[in-house]
Amino acid sequence: MILILTLAVALLLVAVAMYRSEDPQWRHLGRRILLWGGLGLVLLLVVTGRLHWLLGLLAAALPLVRRLLPLLTLLPSMLRRFRGHSRQGTEGNADRQSGDGPMSLAEARAILGVDEHADERTIIAAHRRLMQKIHPDRGGSAYLARRINEARRRLLER
């Protein structure tokens, strides 16, 4: 048991050092080692009876929840759009409700999660971060990717 604990601590130190590296590949590998090592540790604790299985399930779900948090910024606009479709059946407002109309600056800032004083670098970084998580090639939504691209264009053109 002491040998396993020593190996786990050594692996943790290596993974943290990799994660703090400037090289994106080492950082990505360090993140993966931390994730899988953490899940393995949680599984070991559940199997040995030192951790309740519900708490283990919650700990295993945390990385998934972390990846889905940026989608919460899009939830209010999607709810408004849904409520608008359910209340109004007119064709005149369908263009704005479908998201094809001009996007306001406030809506673009809300989608990218930046404040009104964000510079070009911050806007581009926020766009890149969201697109890496919701890109259609990675199983994301083409609609959300289009809205994120539209928000970036709207904020950069001002």
N, C-alpha and C positions, 0 to 999 in steps of 0.2 A: 504494500500500500504506500509506503514511504517512497519507493522508487517511482511509482505512478505519479504521486504528488510532485516529486522533484522534476520529472519530465514535463508535467503539465505547467509548472511554474516557468521552466526554461522555455517551453514553446510559447507561453504567454509573453515573456520578455522579448523573444525574437519577433513575434508578431507585432508587438507595440513598436519596436524599433523599425520594422518594415513599414508600418502604417505612418510613422512620422517622417519617412523618407520624402525627399523632393521628387523622386522619380515616380510618375503615375503608375507604372507597372508594379513597382515594389509596394506602393500604397494599396493598390487593388489586391495584390496577393496577401498583404498583411490584413486587410479587411476580411478577406475570405477565410484566412486562418482563424482570426478572432471569431467570426461567425460560426464556422463549423466546430471549432474547439469549444466555444460556449455551448452550442447545441449538444455536443458530445458530453460535456460536463453535466449539463442538465439531465441528459438521459442516464448517465451513470448514477447521479444522485437519486433519480426516480427509481431506477432498478434496485439500488441498494437500500431503498426505504428511507433515505435521509431527506427526501423532498416529496411532498404530496403531489400526486399526478396532476391535479388541477393547476397548481402553481407552475409545474413543469410545462404544461400546455400553454399557459399564459406567457411564460418566458420564451417558448419557441415561437409564439405568434408575434412577439415584439418587432422583429426585423420586417415582417410583412406590413405591420401597421406603420412602421417608419417610412416605408416606401410609398404608402398610400396617402400620407399626410398632405402632400402638395395638391392632391385632387380635391381636398376640402376647400381650397380657395376658389375652386370652380363651382362648388355646390350652390351658393346663393344665386349666381346668374342662371344656372340650369333650373333651379326651382322657380325663379321668376318667369323663365321662358315656358316652363311646363304649366304654371298657373295661367299665363297669358293665353296659351293654346286652349286650355279647358274652359276659360271664360268667354273667349271671343272666337267666333267662327267666321269673322269677316275676312275677305280677301285683301282688303286694304292694309291691314296691319300684319298680314302673314309675312311680308318681306322682312320687317324688323324683328318679328318673333323668331324667325328661322335663323337669325344671326347673319343674314346676308347684307343687312344695312350697315351704315357707317358705325364703327365702334367708338365710343366716347373714351376720352383719356382716363377717366376714373375707372371704367370697366377694364381697360387695358392694364392699368396699374394693379387692379385687383386680381386679374388673371395671372400676371407674372409675379405678384407678391412684392412689388417695389413701392417705395414712397414717391411723392411728387417731386422730390429733389434728386432723384436717382440719375446718375450720369450714364453715358453710353456704355461704359464697361460693365456697370452693375446690371443694366438691362440685358446686355448680351449674355452675361454669366447666368442670370436668372432664366433666360430663355433656354440656354444650353442645358442647365440642370433639369428643367422640366421636360425638355424634348428627349433627354436620355432616358427618362422614366416612362414617358407615354408615347414614344415613337411607334408608329404602326408596324415597323419592321420587328419590333420587340414585343408584339402582341398588344399594343396600345390602340387607341381609337384614332381613326383618321380625322374625325370631326374635332376632337380635342387638339390634335396636332395643328389643324388648320386655324383654330381659334388662338392658339399660342403664337403661331407665326403672324397672324393678323395683329395681335397685341404688340408684338415686337416691332412690326412695321409702323404701327400707329404711334408708338412712343418715340421711335427713332426719327420719324419725319417731322416732329414738332420743332 
